[in-house]
Amino acid sequence: MQRSLCGRIVNAVGLGCMNLSWAYGDPPPHEGRIRLLNEALDLGYDHLDTSNIYGFGKNEELLAEAVMHRRDEFLLATKTGIIVDGPRRGIDCSPEAISESLDASLNRLKTDHIDLFYMHRFDPKVPIADSVGAMARAIEAGKIGAYGVSEWSSAHIREAHAVHPMAAVQTEYSLWTRNPELGVLETTRELGIALVAFSPIARGALGGELKDLSVLGEKDLRRSHPRFSAENWPKNLEIIARFDELATQAGLEPAQLALSWVLAQGDHVHAIPGTTSLEHMRENFAASDVVARDEVLAEAAGLINQRTVSGHRYPEVMRNTIDTEDYV
């Protein structure tokens, strides 16, 4: 399954590279990460997504070492806007910060252009026209091919798009995170903007294997997320078990059913699951060619949705940085 992104045709399933360096436990050995990225390209992945903050720049450096010699084989996306620098933390999408961050990313990635450059979060301190103006100048300079935003509300997407057309909106979207359905899904469809879904397998919850949370490393980001708490996880595990049974009956891996549902929500929708497993990477890519029956997708949606899942998708401190519309 192929879809349009930044004016080119790519596979609907791209590769989220974050957990090769950061967030979900300990990353695999260095050579294993390089192998996974190259095998992904060999398989047909042609959309790689990273960010300046993943591993504090280490993820971009990994891509530079692993696959930049194959630069013409994939669409490269990275991000700016989140500041994690010792005690200096927050969001900065000022023109100066965007320009400085872009040059730093280009240097770490060892490339002269980034195909898709996102503002990672909405910065209420900076006029949208100013931030988008910096992106437009980067496009004119040939440093980026297009810009996008991540976790922005419908109203702010429309405002930015009116200043300069954006190529993509990245947001969390899965069976258990339906926030885009409050506006962003329809807004992007209407404006002809690609919607790139991160965590489409619900941060691994719908991957068919995560049952006992004691296997998560001490630094695993999910340990701080409400849906994985001691109170909420047992409730969520009950509906996940039913979802796993549905996938088995349909002849699919659970992750493939989860991805199929996301991709079925619109021809403009892409998914960027991340993994450190070669096997899972192959399964995820195969999901782009899986055609789950409408009744199976409908049953999956009825099992797992904002009404049946226990806990918010983010802890309160992170929730406060999200601009995307939210359920009360």
C-alpha positions in Angstrom: 0.0 0.0 0.0 1.5 3.3 -1.1 0.4 6.8 -0.3 1.4 10.4 -0.9 3.7 12.3 1.5 5.6 15.5 0.7 4.8 15.2 -3.0 6.2 11.7 -3.3 4.7 8.2 -3.1 5.9 6.1 -0.2 4.8 3.0 1.6 1.9 3.7 4.1 3.9 2.0 6.8 7.1 3.9 7.7 9.6 3.2 10.5 9.6 5.2 13.7 13.2 5.2 14.8 12.9 6.6 18.3 13.2 3.4 20.4 16.4 2.5 18.7 18.0 5.1 20.9 15.6 6.2 23.6 12.3 5.8 25.6 11.4 2.1 25.6 13.9 0.4 27.7 17.5 -0.3 26.7 18.2 -0.1 23.0 19.7 -3.1 21.2 23.5 -3.4 20.6 24.9 -0.8 18.2 25.5 -3.3 15.3 22.0 -4.6 15.8 20.5 -1.2 15.3 22.5 -0.6 12.1 21.4 -4.0 10.8 17.7 -3.3 11.5 17.8 0.0 9.7 19.5 -1.5 6.6 17.2 -4.5 6.6 14.2 -2.1 6.8 15.4 -0.4 3.6 16.1 -3.7 2.0 12.5 -4.8 2.8 11.1 -1.6 1.2 10.6 0.9 4.1 11.1 4.3 2.5 10.0 6.7 5.2 12.2 7.0 8.3 11.2 9.2 11.2 13.5 10.6 13.9 13.9 13.7 16.1 16.6 16.0 17.5 15.6 14.9 21.0 15.6 11.1 20.6 18.6 10.1 22.6 19.6 13.8 22.8 20.7 13.7 19.1 22.0 10.1 19.2 19.2 8.8 17.0 20.0 11.2 14.2 23.6 10.3 14.5 22.7 6.6 14.3 20.8 7.2 11.0 23.8 9.1 9.7 26.1 6.2 10.3 23.7 3.4 9.4 21.9 4.5 6.2 22.9 7.9 5.0 25.0 6.2 2.3 21.5 5.1 1.0 20.0 8.6 1.2 18.1 8.5 -2.1 16.2 5.4 -0.9 14.0 7.0 1.8 12.1 10.1 2.9 13.8 11.5 5.9 11.7 13.2 8.6 13.0 14.8 11.8 11.7 17.4 14.3 12.5 20.5 16.3 10.9 22.5 19.1 11.3 20.5 22.3 14.1 21.6 24.5 15.8 19.1 26.8 19.1 20.6 27.9 19.8 20.0 31.6 17.6 22.4 33.6 16.5 24.1 30.4 13.4 22.3 29.3 10.3 23.4 27.4 9.2 24.2 23.9 10.8 26.8 21.6 9.6 27.3 18.0 11.0 30.8 17.6 12.5 31.4 14.2 16.0 31.6 15.8 15.6 28.3 17.6 14.2 26.6 14.5 17.1 27.7 12.3 19.7 26.7 14.9 18.1 23.3 15.5 17.8 22.6 11.8 21.5 23.2 11.2 22.3 21.0 14.1 20.1 18.2 12.8 21.6 18.5 9.3 25.1 18.2 10.9 24.2 15.2 13.0 22.4 13.5 10.1 25.3 14.3 7.7 23.0 15.3 4.9 22.3 18.6 3.1 18.5 18.3 3.2 15.7 16.9 5.3 12.6 15.9 3.4 10.1 16.6 6.2 10.8 18.9 9.2 8.2 19.0 12.0 7.6 21.4 14.8 7.4 18.7 17.5 5.0 20.6 19.7 2.9 23.8 19.6 4.6 26.9 21.1 2.0 29.3 22.4 4.7 32.0 23.1 5.5 32.4 19.4 3.1 33.7 16.7 2.3 30.9 14.3 3.2 33.1 11.3 6.7 33.6 12.7 7.3 29.9 13.2 5.9 29.0 9.8 7.9 31.8 8.2 11.1 30.2 9.5 10.0 26.9 7.9 9.2 28.6 4.6 12.6 30.2 4.5 14.2 26.8 5.1 12.3 25.4 2.2 13.4 28.3 0.0 17.0 27.6 1.1 16.7 24.0 0.1 17.5 22.8 3.6 14.0 21.1 3.9 11.6 19.8 1.4 8.4 20.5 3.4 7.3 21.2 7.0 4.9 19.6 9.3 3.6 19.8 12.9 3.1 17.3 15.7 0.4 17.2 18.3 -1.3 20.5 17.1 -5.0 21.3 17.3 -7.2 21.6 14.2 -7.5 25.4 14.6 -3.7 25.9 14.8 -3.2 23.5 11.8 -5.5 25.6 9.7 -3.8 28.8 10.8 -0.4 27.6 9.9 -1.5 26.0 6.6 -2.9 29.4 5.6 0.5 31.0 6.1 2.3 28.3 4.1 0.9 24.9 3.1 2.1 22.1 5.4 2.8 18.6 4.2 2.0 16.5 7.3 0.6 16.4 10.8 2.1 13.8 13.1 0.0 12.7 16.1 -0.6 9.7 18.3 -3.4 7.6 16.7 -4.4 4.1 17.4 -7.4 2.1 18.5 -6.8 3.2 22.1 -5.9 6.8 21.3 -8.7 8.5 19.3 -7.9 12.2 19.8 -7.5 12.9 16.1 -11.1 12.0 15.6 -12.0 15.2 17.5 -10.9 17.3 14.6 -7.4 16.6 13.3 -8.4 13.6 11.2 -11.0 15.5 9.2 -9.0 18.7 9.1 -6.1 17.0 7.4 -8.3 15.2 5.0 -10.0 18.4 4.0 -6.8 20.4 3.5 -5.0 17.6 1.7 -2.4 17.1 4.5 -1.0 13.7 5.3 -1.7 12.4 8.8 1.2 10.4 10.2 0.2 8.2 13.1 2.8 7.6 15.8 2.4 4.8 18.4 -0.2 3.1 16.1 0.3 -0.2 18.0 -0.5 1.6 21.3 3.0 1.8 22.6 3.3 -2.0 22.2 0.1 -2.8 24.1 -1.5 -4.1 20.9 1.6 -6.0 19.7 0.5 -9.3 21.1 3.4 -9.8 23.5 3.4 -7.3 26.3 1.5 -8.7 29.3 3.7 -8.5 32.3 4.9 -5.0 32.9 7.8 -6.2 35.1 9.7 -6.8 31.8 9.9 -3.1 31.2 13.2 -1.5 32.0 13.5 1.0 34.8 13.9 3.9 32.3 11.1 2.7 30.0 8.8 5.7 29.4 5.7 3.7 29.7 6.3 3.2 33.4 5.1 6.8 33.9 2.1 6.5 31.6 -1.3 6.1 33.3 -2.5 3.3 31.0 0.4 1.1 32.2 -0.1 1.8 35.9 -0.8 -0.9 38.4 -4.3 0.4 38.7 -5.2 0.6 35.0 -3.1 -2.1 33.2 -5.1 -5.1 34.5 -8.3 -3.5 33.2 -6.7 -2.8 29.8 -5.2 -6.2 29.6 -8.7 -7.7 29.7 -9.7 -6.0 26.5 -6.3 -6.5 24.9 -6.8 -10.3 25.4 -10.1 -10.1 23.5 -8.4 -8.1 20.8 -5.6 -10.7 20.5 -8.3 -13.4 20.1 -10.0 -11.3 17.3 -6.7 -11.0 15.5 -6.0 -14.7 15.7 -9.5 -15.5 14.4 -8.8 -13.1 11.5 -5.5 -14.8 10.7 -3.5 -11.8 11.6 -0.8 -10.8 14.1 -2.3 -8.3 16.7 0.0 -5.6 15.5 -1.1 -6.1 11.9 -4.7 -5.7 12.9 -3.9 -2.6 14.9 -2.0 -1.1 11.9 -4.7 -2.1 9.4 -7.3 -0.3 11.5 -5.3 2.9 11.6 -4.6 2.8 7.8 -8.3 2.2 7.1 -9.2 5.6 8.6 -8.3 7.5 5.5 -6.3 7.4 2.3 -4.2 10.2 3.7 -3.2 8.3 6.8 0.3 6.8 7.3 1.7 4.9 10.3 5.2 4.8 11.7 5.5 2.0 14.2 8.8 1.6 15.9 10.5 -1.6 17.0 13.9 -3.0 18.0 12.9 -6.5 16.7 13.7 -7.6 13.1 10.7 -10.0 13.2 8.3 -7.2 14.3 9.7 -4.8 11.8 8.9 -7.3 9.0 5.4 -8.0 10.4 4.6 -4.3 10.6 5.7 -3.7 7.0 3.5 -6.6 5.8 0.5 -4.9 7.4 0.4 -2.4 4.6 -0.7 -5.2 2.3 -3.2 -6.7 4.8 -6.8 -6.2 4.0 -8.8 -6.9 7.2 -12.5 -7.4 6.7 -14.7 -4.4 7.6 -16.5 -6.4 10.2 -13.2 -7.3 11.9 -12.1 -3.7 11.9 -15.5 -2.6 13.3 -15.3 -5.2 16.1 -11.7 -4.1 17.0 -12.9 -0.5 17.2 -15.7 -1.5 19.5 -13.4 -3.5 21.7 -10.7 -0.8 22.1 -11.6 2.9 22.1 -11.6 6.0 24.3 -14.6 4.7 26.3 -13.1 1.2 27.1 -9.5 2.1 27.8 -8.5 3.0 31.4 -6.2 5.9 32.0 -5.1 8.9 30.0 -2.5 8.5 27.2 0.0 10.8 29.0 0.9 11.7 32.5 -0.2 15.1 33.6 3.1 16.9 33.1 3.2 15.7 29.4 -0.5 16.2 28.9 0.0 19.9 29.5 2.3 20.2 26.5 -0.2 18.7 24.0 -2.3 21.0 21.8 -4.3 18.3 20.1 -8.0 18.2 21.1 -8.5 16.0 24.1 -11.4 14.0 25.6 -12.6 15.4 28.9 
